[in-house]
């Protein structure tokens, strides 16, 4: 039986209530923020721009995920990802801007790969617990950091998304320091954004 990014099978998850899945998702979300913040601090400890909200699950299924999982579909799995950007007007497209992140990956003992994409450069690594980190230096001076999870099993991706999204006020900052992000909703919070029927 295929296991998900947390080491659980579909059968394991089938015994979970929606509340338990909500709490499990919350744990993954907090870990994602930890991975992001630690990587951010390696290259820029001032403010980063938000490019998207990140509290609601990303679609599962192998067509949507960075990390394939046998048997996953958009209905029975989900993933997480988050991204931040900072700008350096003097950096341009110098691939040497990747070196602090590469040094961090080496210090952690993580495998990494570097690529040149036209005038842009990026480096990818995988953490010990399976999170993917991508640091991209763009020709216009923007530096983008994205963290991706593997896929996780769920009994009902729509129900889980509605449980999280319905309690989500959709308020995100335009910028934040590493480690700063809005609190994740609690199960006991009221549904403030009911699903559209």
Secondary structure, DSSP 8 states (H G I E B T S, - for coil): ----TTS--HHHHHT--HHHHHHHHHHHHHHHHHHHHHHHHHH--S-EEE-S--SS-EE-STTT-SS--TT--TTTEEE-EEEEEEE-TTTTT-GGGGHHHHHHHHHHT--EEEEEETTEEEEEEE-TTS-EEEEEE-TTSEEEEEEE---EE-S-HHHHHHHHHTT------SEE-TT-------TTS---S----
